[in-house]
Amino acid sequence: MKKFYDLFNAKKAVIAMIHVGALPGAPTCVQSVSELIKNAAAEARLYKKAGVHSIMIENMHDIPYIKGSCGPEISTLMSIIGYEVKNASKLPCGIQILAGANREAMAAAHSAGLDYIRAEGFVFGHMADEGMIESCAGNLLRYRKAIGAERVMVFTDIKKKHSSHAITSDITIEETAHAAEFFLSDGVIVTGAATGCEADIEEIRRVKKHVKIPVLVGSGVDSDNVKTYLNASDALIVGSYFKHGGDWRNGVSYERAKTFMDKVNKLIK
């Protein structure tokens, strides 16, 4: 826990999402590489000005996602974008590469000097939009060790959104969180059913009671429920709410982010 709090330098951290534009090779890619980098850095500066504690980048516009890996055109550009975002914001930064491209995310984080990754399928397999996602903890952490990236923390989704968990329906979310902790996760992420959907507050509270590692809320946070989620968790990952109109596909709204962070700071104090 000390490593977690030292990184964010906050009692309750707010991690803001940058959903980078569709990358080369994605069916919806329309921007040049220089435009993608420039836009991400600009959003990072907005978040910095609004007072967020950390920024995470994600290739969410790369639909449809490739399961379990990505090409070098994605991992290398995400690394460059991550470097520019961290340089522009001077904040702790993280990365997720969809879908479940956790080794590539680890490599990109290490190369870019980022601080953490968000990993899918860390423990227990599940059926996602893209197909069956296998657990990856053993291979991922051995890869982290092999490339000398031990400082890069791994925050892991449990019973994650956009997925069916029928196969593991006899395993509670608390048991899943405990397994992630046992397999050396640096923090677990609880989400709602889909992007922008509220996480179950009772699930968050139960997980918090059963593990000693940080618990993060991974979806559905807004200005109306932020107090409840802050009290129940260690950090909030906010994406959709910080965008114009509350839609993750839009650009960052400085006004929404600033108003939200002003409220968070008052609540924390």
Secondary structure by P-SEA (a helix, b strand, c coil): caaaaaaacccbbbbbbbbcccccccccccccaaaaaaaaaaaaaaaaaacccbbbbbcccccccccccccaaaaaaaaaaaaaaaaaccccccccccccaaaaaaaaaaaacccbbbbccccbbbbcccccccccaaaaaaaaaaaccccbbbbbbcccccccccccccccaaaaaaaaaaacccbbbbbcccccccccaaaaaaaaaccccbbbbcccccccaaaaaaacccbbbbcccccccccccccccaaaaaaaaaaaaaaac
